[in-house]
């Protein structure tokens, strides 16, 4: 039975380098013979090939060696697994922080409630109550003011600068 290709290549390299002991060397040379190779011829051919390669083969000079090294190191860094960050991670929204945030929201809501909603004693109003919230005349020469008397529960609209009252506004 033959060995796997990768095992054979490893054994072949070790055999050429003289790293096999006597029994391993004899077993490998027997393997070469079963595959149809002469061990002496193979050793001689590998030695001649190595000699030719050492004499005539030179590595080409890279035009931009820095860029090549950078690309190679970047690719190696991408292939290596990222180590997890050591130390405990604290969640930003921990229970005490959520409690303080809730208390601050309640405080802001209470402040807005008391600042925007008018508080005072309610006036006993009849079923036919109307309140003037804003009085703006269309003419800039006329000013409108409202006066409310709580004792009589009456609101008066005071118009200054109005020369006449149109006929359709006159009281009957």
C-alpha positions in Angstrom: 0.0 0.0 0.0 1.3 3.4 -1.0 1.6 6.4 1.4 -0.3 9.6 0.9 1.2 12.2 -1.4 2.0 14.7 1.4 3.6 11.9 3.5 5.6 10.8 0.5 6.8 14.3 -0.3 7.9 14.8 3.4 9.7 11.5 3.3 11.3 12.3 0.0 12.6 15.7 1.3 13.9 14.1 4.5 15.6 11.3 2.4 17.3 13.8 0.2 18.5 15.8 3.2 19.8 12.6 4.8 17.5 13.0 7.9 16.2 9.4 7.8 17.7 6.7 10.0 18.8 3.3 8.5 15.4 1.5 8.8 13.4 4.5 7.6 15.8 5.0 4.7 15.6 1.4 3.6 11.8 1.4 3.8 11.6 4.6 1.7 14.0 3.3 -0.9 11.8 0.2 -1.1 8.8 2.5 -1.6 10.6 4.3 -4.5 11.3 1.0 -6.2 7.7 -0.1 -5.9 6.7 3.2 -7.6 9.1 2.5 -10.4 11.9 5.0 -9.5 15.6 4.1 -9.0 16.8 5.6 -5.7 20.3 6.4 -6.9 19.1 8.1 -10.1 16.5 10.2 -8.1 19.1 11.3 -5.6 21.5 12.3 -8.4 18.7 14.2 -10.3 17.6 16.0 -7.2 21.2 17.0 -6.4 21.7 18.3 -10.0 18.4 20.3 -9.9 19.4 21.9 -6.6 22.8 22.8 -8.0 21.2 24.4 -11.1 18.6 26.3 -9.0 21.3 27.7 -6.7 23.5 28.9 -9.5 20.9 30.3 -11.9 17.8 31.1 -10.0 17.6 34.5 -8.3 14.5 36.0 -6.9 13.3 39.1 -8.8 13.6 42.4 -7.1 10.3 43.8 -6.0 9.5 47.3 -7.2 7.7 48.2 -4.1 8.8 45.9 -1.3 7.2 48.1 1.4 3.7 47.7 -0.1 4.1 44.0 -0.5 5.2 43.6 3.1 2.3 45.8 4.2 -0.2 43.7 2.2 1.2 40.4 3.5 1.1 41.5 7.2 -2.4 42.9 6.7 -3.6 39.5 5.3 -1.9 37.6 8.2 -3.6 39.9 10.7 -7.0 39.3 9.2 -6.5 35.5 9.3 -5.6 35.4 13.0 -8.5 35.1 15.4 -9.3 38.2 17.4 -8.7 37.7 21.2 -11.6 38.7 23.4 -11.2 41.8 25.5 -10.2 40.9 29.0 -12.0 42.3 32.0 -15.6 42.7 33.0 -17.8 45.0 30.9 -20.2 47.2 32.7 -23.5 47.9 31.2 -24.2 51.6 30.9 -27.8 51.2 31.9 -27.3 49.5 35.2 -30.1 49.4 37.8 -28.9 52.4 39.9 -28.5 54.5 36.7 -32.0 53.6 35.6 -33.4 54.5 39.0 -31.6 57.9 38.9 -32.9 58.5 35.3 -36.4 57.7 36.4 -36.2 60.1 39.3 -34.9 62.8 37.1 -37.7 62.3 34.6 -40.3 62.5 37.4 -38.7 65.7 38.6 -38.7 67.3 35.2 -42.4 66.2 34.6 -43.4 67.8 38.0 -41.6 71.0 37.2 -43.3 71.3 33.8 -46.7 70.5 35.3 -46.5 73.2 37.9 -44.9 75.7 35.5 -47.3 75.4 32.7 -50.7 74.7 34.3 -52.2 77.8 36.1 -53.2 77.1 39.7 -55.6 79.3 41.6 -58.9 79.2 43.2 -61.6 78.4 40.7 -64.4 80.9 40.2 -68.0 79.8 40.6 -69.0 79.9 37.0 -72.5 79.8 35.5 -73.5 77.5 32.7 -73.1 80.5 30.3 -69.4 81.2 31.0 -67.0 82.5 28.4 -63.4 83.6 28.9 -61.4 86.0 26.7 -58.0 84.5 26.1 -56.7 86.8 23.5 -58.0 90.1 22.0 -56.2 91.4 18.9 -57.8 94.0 16.7 -56.9 93.9 13.0 -56.0 97.6 12.9 -52.7 98.7 14.6 -54.2 102.0 15.7 -56.7 100.1 17.9 -55.7 98.5 21.2 -57.8 95.9 23.0 -57.7 95.2 26.7 -59.8 92.8 28.8 -60.9 93.5 32.4 -62.4 90.7 34.5 -64.1 91.3 37.9 -64.5 88.2 39.9 -67.1 89.8 42.2 -69.5 90.4 39.4 -68.2 87.6 37.2 -68.0 90.0 34.3 -65.4 90.4 31.6 -65.3 93.7 29.7 -63.4 94.2 26.4 -62.0 97.8 26.3 -61.2 99.1 22.9 -59.1 102.3 22.5 -58.8 104.1 19.2 -62.0 102.9 17.7 -63.8 105.9 16.2 -67.1 104.3 15.4 -68.9 101.0 15.8 -70.1 99.4 12.6 -73.8 99.0 12.2 -73.8 95.2 12.3 -72.0 95.3 15.7 -74.5 97.6 17.4 -76.5 96.2 20.2 -80.2 95.9 19.6 
